[in-house]
Amino acid sequence: MRYTVILEQESDGGYVASVPALPGCVSQGDNRDEAMANIREAIELYVEDCRETGDPVPTEAGKEFVEVEAA
């Protein structure tokens, strides 16, 4: 599964990561790598919880991603 992660740097240098498709799925870290590792774990737990409770797992159907090189 693929989810969009919004990563925002805090004024203290830490990062907050959130997943718009998964309401309430938010994590943080002291640096970018830590925040990304933490949000990955939060996503896995969110999806696992959905499956265990029989709720549908949210998807990002209809989104497309474009990669470009900027000079």
N, C-alpha and C positions, 0 to 999 in steps of 0.2 A: 504494500500500500504506500501511496505517496501523499504527504500532507504539506501544505504551505506553512512555514514557520516564520513568524514575524519576530525579528531580533532587534531589540532596542537597547542602546547603551545608556546607562544611568550616569548621573553627574559624578558619582563616586568611582566610576570606572567599571563597575559590574554590568552585567547584562540581564535583561528580562526577555524570556522567550514565550510566545503564545501561539496557539494553533486555532485560527478562526473557525475551522470546520468542526472543532471539538470544544463546545462551550465549557469554559472553566478549566481548560487544559493549559496551565501556565507553570513556568518554572523559572529558575534564575541560576546565575553562576558568577564567580569572580572574574572570569574571562570568557571569551567567545566559545572556546572549545568545551569548557565546563558547562556553560549554558546549553550548548547543543547536545552534549551527552545527557544532561538532566532532562531536557525536553523529549529526547528520544525515549528515555525510560518512562516518562509521564505518558507519552503516546501509547507505548506498549501496555501500560497498566490500564489506561482508559479503554483501549480496544478489548483487552482481556475482561474487564468488568462488564462491558456491553455484552460480550458473548456469554459470560456466566449468568447474567440476569435475563438473557433472551431478548435484549434490546437490539435493534438494528445498529450495525457499525456505520457511522457516518462516512461518506465518501466525498470526494471533490469532483464528481462527474461533471463533464462539460468544460473543465478547465484545460487549457493548453499552455505549454511552456515554450518560450522562444529564447534561444541563446544567441547572443551577438557578441562580436569582438569590438571593443571600443579602442580607438587609436589614441 
